Amino acid sequence: MTTPPDIFDRDLRRLRRDRAAPGFANHAFLREAMVEGLLDRLDLVTRPLTDALDLGCADGTLTQALRARGLTVTPADAGQRFAAAAGGIQCDEDRLPFAPASFDLIVSAGVLDTVSDLPGALVQCRRALRPDGLFLAAFLGAGTLGTLRDVVRAADAVSEGGMPQRFHPQIEVPAAGDLLVRAGFALPVADSEAIDVRYGSPLKLMADLRGMAAGNQLAGQAPPWLGRARLAEIARLFAERADPDGRTRERFTMLFMTGWAPGPNQPQPAKRGSATTSLAAALKPRSE
């Protein structure tokens, strides 16, 4: 069986995370919002949870919050610096080193959108959960960086050197629900929340993306270089979209995924593409 090529460059992805680690707290506003959303969902669960995996632990804030709730937490991250600082394990999300049924909770904030084999990562997460274990994840989905995408593509279109692939593919909410069902999760739920951030310059936006390890990580190409002329055109087009105060709105769409490892007392998983279970129903206590 032929292994499909990686969508993302694994070495470059690790390097991006290692470079972002020292100053991550200065650019972590999106992950902080994701962590808050995941914890809000977790707080709806009344059944006891004991052993958790924080997949993509980054600066360890989610690990700390889970430990404060009394859970035993294993941090893991693709970046060596993040993993070491959290006292955790370095691993790619689609190459998990954990035995089946190791956890009754897996949480992941801000990393699954750049995993080469996301369907495989979800299957491995489901296998690593005990029966009736909970999976909660958040990452950037479709609708993110619409302004920057438009202005960069417009600048590339009028510049010499062609139009390189600078932006990652993005996942829609229905596709996220479908992925959960395909991975074997019961009661799948996918939903999204948007955050608008206003920037005075595209350079500040790009700095935030680098600082949160969200730069270009696509495989099979050198990182596209933005020369002075192209940067100037991007800045001009960005400014054209500004509000009267000179700041331009950029949207980040956080996609949330919820699913349960199948248990003996659960309803059967829905058909593919029908992840319509409400969040409250998906997180309500399981019957014993």
C-alpha positions as CSV (number, residue, x, y, z in Angstrom):
1,M,0.0,0.0,0.0
2,T,1.4,3.4,-1.0
3,T,1.6,6.0,1.7
4,P,0.2,9.3,0.5
5,P,2.6,12.3,0.5
6,D,2.5,14.7,3.5
7,I,0.5,17.8,3.0
8,F,2.6,19.6,5.6
9,D,6.4,19.5,6.0
10,R,6.9,17.7,9.3
11,D,10.4,19.1,10.0
12,L,9.3,22.6,9.1
13,R,6.3,22.3,11.3
14,R,8.4,21.3,14.3
15,L,10.9,24.1,13.5
16,R,8.1,26.7,13.4
17,R,6.8,25.5,16.8
18,D,10.3,25.6,18.3
19,R,11.0,29.1,17.0
20,A,7.6,30.3,18.3
21,A,8.0,28.8,21.8
22,P,10.1,31.6,23.5
23,G,7.7,34.4,22.7
24,F,4.5,32.4,22.3
25,A,2.6,34.1,25.2
26,N,2.8,37.4,23.3
27,H,0.8,35.9,20.3
28,A,-1.4,33.3,22.0
29,F,-4.7,35.2,22.0
30,L,-6.3,32.7,19.6
31,R,-5.2,29.6,21.5
32,E,-6.3,31.2,24.7
33,A,-9.8,31.7,23.1
34,M,-9.7,28.0,22.0
35,V,-8.7,26.8,25.4
36,E,-11.5,28.8,27.0
37,G,-14.0,27.3,24.5
38,L,-12.8,23.8,25.2
39,L,-12.9,24.2,29.0
40,D,-16.5,25.6,28.7
41,R,-17.5,22.5,26.8
42,L,-15.7,20.3,29.3
43,D,-17.5,22.0,32.2
44,L,-20.8,20.7,30.8
45,V,-19.6,17.1,31.3
46,T,-20.6,15.6,34.7
47,R,-19.2,12.1,34.4
48,P,-15.8,11.6,36.1
49,L,-12.7,11.9,34.0
50,T,-9.3,11.0,35.3
51,D,-6.6,10.6,32.6
52,A,-6.2,13.3,29.9
53,L,-4.0,13.8,26.9
54,D,-3.2,17.4,25.9
55,L,-2.4,17.0,22.2
56,G,-0.5,20.0,21.0
57,C,0.2,21.3,24.5
58,A,2.1,24.5,23.4
59,D,2.8,26.6,26.5
60,G,1.0,24.2,28.8
61,T,-1.9,26.5,29.8
62,L,-4.5,23.9,29.0
63,T,-2.5,21.2,30.8
64,Q,-2.4,23.4,33.9
65,A,-6.1,24.1,33.7
66,L,-6.9,20.4,33.4
67,R,-4.7,19.5,36.4
68,A,-6.4,22.2,38.4
69,R,-9.6,20.3,37.7
70,G,-8.0,17.2,39.3
71,L,-7.1,15.3,36.1
72,T,-3.8,13.5,35.5
73,V,-2.5,15.0,32.2
74,T,0.0,13.9,29.6
75,P,1.2,16.8,27.6
76,A,2.4,16.2,24.0
77,D,3.5,18.4,21.2
78,A,5.2,18.2,17.8
79,G,7.7,20.9,18.9
80,Q,10.6,19.8,21.1
81,R,10.7,23.0,23.1
82,F,7.0,23.0,23.9
83,A,7.1,19.3,24.8
84,A,10.2,19.7,27.0
85,A,8.9,22.8,28.8
86,A,5.6,21.0,29.7
87,G,7.4,17.8,30.8
88,G,5.6,15.9,28.1
89,I,6.2,13.8,25.0
90,Q,7.3,15.0,21.5
91,C,5.2,13.4,18.8
92,D,3.2,14.2,15.7
93,E,-0.5,14.2,16.2
94,D,-1.0,11.5,13.4
95,R,1.8,9.3,14.9
96,L,0.7,8.8,18.5
97,P,2.9,6.6,20.7
98,F,0.1,5.7,23.1
99,A,-1.5,2.3,23.8
100,P,-5.2,1.9,23.0
101,A,-7.6,2.9,25.8
102,S,-4.9,5.1,27.6
103,F,-7.1,8.1,28.3
104,D,-10.7,9.0,29.0
105,L,-10.2,12.6,27.7
106,I,-8.2,13.9,24.8
107,V,-8.1,17.7,24.2
108,S,-6.3,19.5,21.4
109,A,-6.1,23.3,20.9
110,G,-4.8,25.0,17.8
111,V,-2.8,22.2,16.0
112,L,-5.0,19.8,14.0
113,D,-5.4,22.2,11.0
114,T,-1.8,21.5,10.1
115,V,-1.7,17.8,10.5
116,S,-0.8,15.9,7.3
117,D,-3.1,13.0,8.0
118,L,-6.0,14.5,10.0
119,P,-8.3,11.5,9.4
120,G,-5.6,9.2,10.7
121,A,-5.0,11.4,13.7
122,L,-8.6,11.3,14.6
123,V,-8.7,7.5,14.3
124,Q,-5.7,7.3,16.6
125,C,-7.3,9.6,19.1
126,R,-10.4,7.5,19.1
127,R,-8.3,4.3,19.7
128,A,-6.4,6.0,22.5
129,L,-9.6,6.7,24.3
130,R,-11.3,4.3,26.6
131,P,-14.9,3.4,25.9
132,D,-17.1,6.4,26.5
133,G,-14.1,8.7,26.5
134,L,-14.4,12.3,25.3
135,F,-12.5,14.0,22.5
136,L,-12.5,17.8,22.3
137,A,-10.5,19.8,19.8
138,A,-10.3,23.3,18.4
139,F,-8.4,24.8,15.5
140,L,-8.6,27.4,12.8
141,G,-11.1,26.5,10.1
142,A,-12.6,27.9,6.9
143,G,-13.2,31.6,6.9
144,T,-9.9,32.4,8.6
145,L,-7.6,35.1,7.2
146,G,-10.0,36.0,4.4
147,T,-8.6,39.6,4.2
148,L,-5.0,38.6,4.1
149,R,-5.7,35.8,1.6
150,D,-7.4,38.3,-0.8
151,V,-4.7,41.0,-0.6
152,V,-1.8,38.6,-0.9
153,R,-3.4,36.9,-3.9
154,A,-4.1,40.2,-5.5
155,A,-0.5,41.3,-4.9
156,D,0.8,38.1,-6.3
157,A,-1.4,38.4,-9.4
158,V,0.2,41.7,-10.4
159,S,3.8,40.8,-9.5
160,E,6.4,38.8,-11.4
161,G,7.2,35.3,-10.2
162,G,3.8,33.7,-10.3
163,M,1.4,32.9,-7.6
164,P,2.9,30.5,-5.0
165,Q,0.8,28.5,-2.6
166,R,1.1,30.5,0.6
167,F,-2.0,29.5,2.6
168,H,-3.1,26.2,4.1
169,P,-6.2,24.4,3.1
170,Q,-9.1,25.0,5.5
171,I,-11.8,22.7,6.9
172,E,-15.5,23.6,6.8
173,V,-17.8,22.7,9.7
174,P,-19.7,20.0,7.8
175,A,-16.5,18.4,6.8
176,A,-15.3,18.4,10.4
177,G,-18.4,16.5,11.5
178,D,-18.0,14.1,8.7
179,L,-14.4,13.4,9.7
180,L,-15.5,12.6,13.3
181,V,-18.0,10.1,12.0
182,R,-15.5,8.5,9.7
183,A,-13.0,8.2,12.6
184,G,-15.7,6.2,14.5
185,F,-16.7,8.8,17.1
186,A,-20.2,8.7,18.5
187,L,-22.4,11.8,18.9
188,P,-20.2,14.0,16.8
189,V,-20.6,17.8,17.0
190,A,-18.8,20.4,14.9
191,D,-19.4,24.1,15.4
192,S,-17.5,27.4,14.9
193,E,-16.9,30.7,16.6
194,A,-15.4,33.8,14.9
195,I,-13.0,36.4,16.3
196,D,-12.4,39.7,14.4
197,V,-9.1,41.4,15.1
198,R,-8.2,44.9,13.8
199,Y,-4.7,45.5,12.5
200,G,-2.9,48.7,11.6
201,S,-0.5,46.8,9.3
202,P,-0.3,43.5,7.6
203,L,3.2,43.1,9.0
204,K,1.7,43.0,12.5
205,L,-0.7,40.3,11.4
206,M,2.1,38.3,9.8
207,A,4.1,38.7,13.0
208,D,1.2,37.3,15.0
209,L,1.0,34.3,12.7
210,R,4.7,33.6,13.0
211,G,4.5,34.0,16.8
212,M,1.7,31.5,17.1
213,A,3.6,29.0,14.8
214,A,1.0,29.5,12.1
215,G,3.3,30.3,9.2
216,N,3.4,28.4,5.9
217,Q,4.2,24.8,6.6
218,L,3.1,23.2,3.3
219,A,5.4,20.4,2.0
220,G,7.1,20.3,-1.4
221,Q,8.2,23.9,-1.7
222,A,10.5,26.5,-0.2
223,P,8.7,29.0,2.0
224,P,7.5,31.7,-0.5
225,W,9.5,34.9,-0.2
226,L,7.8,38.2,-0.1
227,G,10.0,40.9,-1.6
228,R,9.8,44.6,-0.9
229,A,7.6,45.4,-3.9
230,R,5.1,42.7,-3.1
231,L,5.0,43.6,0.6
232,A,4.4,47.2,-0.4
233,E,1.5,46.2,-2.6
234,I,0.1,44.0,0.2
235,A,0.3,46.9,2.6
236,R,-1.5,49.2,0.1
237,L,-4.3,46.7,-0.6
238,F,-4.6,46.0,3.2
239,A,-5.0,49.7,3.9
240,E,-7.7,50.1,1.2
241,R,-9.9,47.8,3.4
242,A,-9.3,49.8,6.6
243,D,-12.0,51.3,8.8
244,P,-12.0,55.1,9.1
245,D,-9.5,54.9,12.0
246,G,-7.0,53.2,9.7
247,R,-7.2,49.7,11.1
248,T,-8.3,46.7,9.0
249,R,-10.4,43.8,10.3
250,E,-9.1,40.2,10.0
251,R,-11.3,37.3,10.9
252,F,-10.2,34.1,12.6
253,T,-12.7,31.2,12.6
254,M,-12.3,28.7,15.4
255,L,-13.7,25.3,14.6
256,F,-14.6,23.1,17.5
257,M,-15.0,19.3,17.4
258,T,-16.6,17.1,20.0
259,G,-17.0,13.3,19.9
260,W,-17.2,10.3,22.2
261,A,-15.4,7.0,21.9
262,P,-18.1,4.3,21.4
263,G,-19.4,2.8,24.6
264,P,-21.9,0.1,25.4
265,N,-24.8,2.4,26.3
266,Q,-24.4,4.9,23.5
267,P,-26.6,5.5,20.5
268,Q,-25.1,4.3,17.2
269,P,-23.0,6.8,15.3
270,A,-25.0,8.9,12.7
271,K,-24.5,8.5,9.0
272,R,-21.6,10.3,7.4
273,G,-22.3,14.0,6.9
274,S,-25.1,14.1,9.5
275,A,-23.3,15.5,12.5
276,T,-26.3,17.3,13.8
277,T,-26.4,16.3,17.4
278,S,-26.6,19.4,19.6
279,L,-23.7,20.2,21.9
280,A,-25.8,19.9,25.0
281,A,-27.0,16.5,24.0
282,A,-23.5,15.3,23.1
283,L,-22.1,16.4,26.4
284,K,-24.8,15.3,28.7
285,P,-24.0,12.5,31.2
286,R,-23.9,9.0,29.8
287,S,-26.4,6.4,31.2
288,E,-24.7,3.7,33.2
